[in-house]
Each structure stands twice: as C-alpha cells, then as structure tokens.
Amino acid sequence: MKKLLFLLPLLCLLAGSHRIIGQPYCTYSGGNCTSNLSPPTDYAQNQVNQICQILNLPLIRTYRSDTGNACATVYYNRPIISYNSGFLEYLKSYNLWAPVSVLAHEVGHHYNRDVLWYGNFKHPWTKELQADFVSGYVMYKLGASLSDAQSAQRVSFDWMGSTSHPDSPRRLDALTAGYHHAMWGN
C-alpha cells in the first residue's frame, strides 16, 4: 500500500490534468484542496451524507477550505470532500439546489474512483462528465427539478471549457442524462 501511495503523485503528474500539492493526492479544483481545513457546516456535511446514502457509499468526511471551489481528494489515506464556503454561498444565492449539485459532483468523483491511482488513466473530461452524470442522478433522487439540478452549471457557464473541464453544454448534457437515468430507472 505504501508503494502505491508513493506512486500516486507520479501518476498524477503523468496524467497532466491535476496539480500535485503537498500530501499525495490529486486536486480537481486547481487549488490546494487541503489548505486551512476546518469543520464543515452541518448543512454541507448533511448533504454529503445524504448523497453517500443514495449512492450506497461509506460516509465521506467533509471540510471547509479557503481556496478553490470544491474538491474530491484522498487526504492521509481517507476520501474527503473540501469546499470553499464562499463559493457555495455564491451558488446558493442563485439557487438553493446549486451547492447540492456541486457537492454531488464531488462525491461523484469518489463514486467513480477518480481520486484513486487508476483514475489518472481517464481523460480529465471523462472524469468531469461522469461526475456530472452522478450529480444529475443524485439530484433527481433528492427531489430537485431538472432546472434546479442544472443551476450550478448555469451560474458558472463556460462555453469553451479547458484542458481539465469540458464546456458547459457537454456538462449539462451529462447531468441531464444522469437525471433521466434516475427518473426512468435505467
């Protein structure tokens, strides 16, 4: 196991899509996922707990961080979600479901095992679209409308995308597919 942890930063570096910071983990937010961690709000931890229950995952520890937006990572051999509370509050000011969608997306990275060493062999867009699919699935299960489920993407709409994240139309399509998958039971 220690040998695998030693190789994780190298694999992240070779994948070229994630920045290596401090401890052996990969970040999806482009910032340090574990900078100044503090206890989460009850709201955020409860949302992550509900999402984990829907996906039949063990509970994932959740932390506030003062950098980035939201992140799924492994920290000291434990899966965690970290989030910037200012970012989630910004989303919440537009739609109450938007921060839930983001947290579901981050849990989706754990569900899809993107944060483990073999996740680095997936294309970055594949990881993001699969996490968006999970977010849509979870949002339906939580009772959100499709419009509410899509709201987080609409708030931070990006026509062009980047090397690590696809454009918003593709992300909305993936989220919608996950929502419909849950609705139709396929």
C-alpha positions as CSV (number, residue, x, y, z in Angstrom):
1,M,0.0,0.0,0.0
2,K,2.8,2.4,0.9
3,K,4.3,1.8,-2.6
4,L,1.1,2.8,-4.3
5,L,0.8,6.0,-2.2
6,F,4.4,6.8,-3.2
7,L,3.5,6.3,-6.9
8,L,0.3,8.4,-6.8
9,P,1.9,11.8,-7.2
10,L,3.9,10.5,-10.2
11,L,0.8,9.1,-11.8
12,C,-1.0,12.4,-11.3
13,L,1.9,14.2,-12.9
14,L,2.0,11.9,-15.8
15,A,-1.8,12.3,-16.3
16,G,-1.1,16.0,-16.8
17,S,-4.5,17.1,-15.7
18,H,-4.1,17.5,-11.9
19,R,-1.8,19.6,-9.8
20,I,0.2,17.9,-7.1
21,I,0.2,19.7,-3.8
22,G,1.8,18.6,-0.5
23,Q,0.4,15.2,0.5
24,P,0.0,12.5,-2.1
25,Y,-3.3,13.4,-3.7
26,C,-4.7,15.0,-6.9
27,T,-7.0,18.1,-6.9
28,Y,-9.8,18.8,-9.2
29,S,-10.3,22.5,-8.3
30,G,-7.0,23.7,-9.4
31,G,-6.2,24.9,-5.9
32,N,-4.9,23.2,-2.8
33,C,-7.8,21.0,-1.6
34,T,-6.4,20.8,1.9
35,S,-5.4,24.4,2.6
36,N,-6.6,25.6,6.0
37,L,-9.2,22.8,6.5
38,S,-11.9,23.5,9.1
39,P,-15.0,21.6,10.2
40,P,-17.9,21.7,7.7
41,T,-21.2,23.4,8.2
42,D,-23.9,21.0,9.3
43,Y,-25.6,21.7,6.1
44,A,-22.7,20.6,3.9
45,Q,-21.9,17.5,5.9
46,N,-25.6,16.5,6.0
47,Q,-25.8,17.0,2.2
48,V,-22.7,14.8,1.6
49,N,-24.1,12.2,4.0
50,Q,-27.4,12.1,2.1
51,I,-25.6,11.8,-1.2
52,C,-23.4,9.0,0.1
53,Q,-26.5,7.1,1.2
54,I,-28.2,7.5,-2.2
55,L,-25.0,6.1,-3.9
56,N,-24.5,3.4,-1.2
57,L,-21.1,4.8,-0.3
58,P,-19.4,4.9,3.1
59,L,-19.7,8.4,4.5
60,I,-17.1,10.8,3.2
61,R,-15.5,13.4,5.6
62,T,-16.2,16.9,4.5
63,Y,-14.2,20.0,5.3
64,R,-14.3,23.7,4.6
65,S,-11.2,25.1,2.9
66,D,-10.3,28.7,2.0
67,T,-9.1,28.0,-1.6
68,G,-10.5,26.7,-4.8
69,N,-14.2,25.9,-5.2
70,A,-14.9,22.3,-4.3
71,C,-12.7,19.2,-4.5
72,A,-12.7,15.4,-4.1
73,T,-9.4,14.0,-2.9
74,V,-7.7,11.5,-0.6
75,Y,-6.0,13.0,2.4
76,Y,-4.0,10.9,4.7
77,N,-5.4,7.8,3.1
78,R,-9.0,8.9,3.6
79,P,-11.5,10.1,1.0
80,I,-12.6,13.7,1.6
81,I,-14.6,16.5,0.1
82,S,-13.4,20.0,0.7
83,Y,-15.3,23.1,-0.4
84,N,-14.9,26.9,-0.2
85,S,-17.9,28.1,1.7
86,G,-17.9,31.5,-0.1
87,F,-18.2,29.6,-3.4
88,L,-21.2,27.5,-2.1
89,E,-22.8,30.6,-0.7
90,Y,-22.4,32.4,-4.0
91,L,-24.1,29.4,-5.8
92,K,-26.9,29.3,-3.1
93,S,-27.7,32.9,-3.7
94,Y,-28.8,32.0,-7.2
95,N,-30.5,28.6,-6.5
96,L,-30.8,26.6,-3.3
97,W,-30.0,23.4,-5.1
98,A,-26.8,24.6,-6.8
99,P,-24.5,23.9,-3.9
100,V,-26.0,20.4,-3.6
101,S,-25.3,19.8,-7.2
102,V,-21.7,20.7,-6.7
103,L,-21.3,18.5,-3.6
104,A,-22.9,15.6,-5.5
105,H,-20.5,16.2,-8.4
106,E,-17.5,15.9,-5.9
107,V,-19.0,12.8,-4.3
108,G,-19.3,11.5,-7.9
109,H,-15.5,11.7,-8.3
110,H,-15.2,9.3,-5.3
111,Y,-18.1,7.1,-6.6
112,N,-16.3,6.8,-10.0
113,R,-12.9,6.2,-8.2
114,D,-11.3,9.2,-10.0
115,V,-9.2,10.1,-6.9
116,L,-7.5,6.6,-6.8
117,W,-4.4,5.9,-8.8
118,Y,-6.2,4.3,-11.7
119,G,-8.4,7.3,-12.1
120,N,-5.4,9.1,-13.6
121,F,-5.7,6.9,-16.7
122,K,-9.0,8.5,-17.5
123,H,-9.2,11.6,-19.6
124,P,-10.0,14.7,-17.5
125,W,-13.2,15.4,-19.4
126,T,-14.4,11.9,-18.9
127,K,-13.9,12.2,-15.1
128,E,-15.8,15.5,-15.1
129,L,-18.7,14.3,-17.3
130,Q,-19.1,11.1,-15.2
131,A,-19.2,13.2,-12.0
132,D,-21.8,15.4,-13.7
133,F,-23.8,12.3,-14.6
134,V,-23.7,11.3,-10.9
135,S,-24.8,14.8,-9.8
136,G,-27.8,14.6,-12.1
137,Y,-28.7,11.2,-10.8
138,V,-28.5,12.3,-7.2
139,M,-30.4,15.5,-7.8
140,Y,-33.4,13.5,-9.1
141,K,-33.2,11.2,-6.1
142,L,-33.2,14.2,-3.7
143,G,-36.3,15.6,-5.4
144,A,-34.8,18.5,-7.4
145,S,-36.3,19.6,-10.6
146,L,-34.2,19.2,-13.7
147,S,-33.8,23.0,-13.9
148,D,-32.7,23.1,-10.3
149,A,-30.2,20.3,-10.9
150,Q,-28.7,22.2,-13.8
151,S,-28.5,25.5,-12.0
152,A,-24.9,25.2,-10.8
153,Q,-23.7,24.8,-14.3
154,R,-25.8,27.7,-15.5
155,V,-24.3,30.0,-12.8
156,S,-20.8,29.2,-13.9
157,F,-21.4,28.7,-17.6
158,D,-18.3,28.2,-19.7
159,W,-18.7,27.9,-23.5
160,M,-15.1,27.0,-24.2
161,G,-14.1,24.6,-21.4
162,S,-10.5,24.0,-20.5
163,T,-8.0,21.1,-20.6
164,S,-9.4,19.8,-17.3
165,H,-13.1,20.6,-17.6
166,P,-15.3,20.3,-20.7
167,D,-17.6,23.1,-21.9
168,S,-20.9,23.7,-20.0
169,P,-23.2,22.4,-22.8
170,R,-21.5,19.0,-22.6
171,R,-21.6,19.1,-18.8
172,L,-25.3,20.0,-18.9
173,D,-25.9,17.1,-21.2
174,A,-24.1,14.7,-18.8
175,L,-26.0,16.0,-15.8
176,T,-29.3,15.7,-17.7
177,A,-28.5,12.1,-18.8
178,G,-27.9,11.2,-15.1
179,Y,-31.1,12.9,-14.1
180,H,-33.1,11.0,-16.7
181,H,-31.3,7.7,-15.8
182,A,-32.6,8.1,-12.2
183,M,-36.0,9.1,-13.4
184,W,-36.5,6.3,-15.8
185,G,-34.8,3.7,-13.7
186,N,-32.4,2.6,-16.4
